[in-house]
Amino acid sequence: MDAYQQAHPYFVTEYIEGALDGETWLAQHGKFDVPTGIAVGIEIAKGLQVAHEKGIFHLDLKPANLLFKQTETGLMVKIIDFGLARVATSLRQEAMSRQSGLTQFGQTIVGTCPEMCH
């Protein structure tokens, strides 16, 4: 393991052949019916629970950061793009990490600019 790998956390995720991001899925298939929407929400919550138990917060969850694939047993849901994810830190550590008057957390939580910013 080189120095870069030791200093910077990273995720390794499986490749899912034929999966579509949430925006593409919705454009091709339309909105979910209520039972499917509930099932998708539960799968997203389970994925976030695993990350939160490890102290990792996604901070940019949106349809484009979800992958969907229809399988024989139902719709597979995966959370992707942890590029803005943060590892939980104490309030004291946050207060001491101020940069230009804003905490790193405050700068990071902005995430993707909403549609009206473009």
Secondary structure as UniProt FT lines:
FT   HELIX           3..7
FT   TURN            17..18
FT   STRAND          20..21
FT   HELIX           22..29
FT   HELIX           34..53
FT   TURN            54..55
FT   STRAND          56..57
FT   HELIX           63..65
FT   STRAND          66..71
FT   TURN            72..73
FT   STRAND          74..79
FT   TURN            83..84
FT   STRAND          86..87
FT   HELIX           91..96
FT   TURN            100..101
FT   HELIX           104..108
FT   TURN            109..110
FT   HELIX           115..117
//
